[in-house]
Amino acid sequence: MTTTLVPGNTLITASPEEGRQLAIKMARLVIKATQPDDNVRNELRDVYAHDARALIDVGHVVAIEFATIAAANNYWRG
């Protein structure tokens, strides 16, 4: 099974809020592509849920995705 890493095959969004939601979705898809086994991901969830560094790292991944989406949207300027 192939995971689509860019939903809808576009980074263009109507607003920064929509862009942020897309960034979160894309970050989740990267994790799924990296660890495709649902059971392993579920087992690991408890580990990182209690690890502050891991949670900060998740935020960093989302921030990178959001920066990419913002650039693709010309920072929502006309």
Secondary structure, DSSP 8 states (H G I E B T S, - for coil): ----SSGGG----SSHHHHHHHHHHHHHHHHHHHS--HHHHHHHHHHHHT-HHHHHHHHHHHHHHHHHHHHHTGGG--
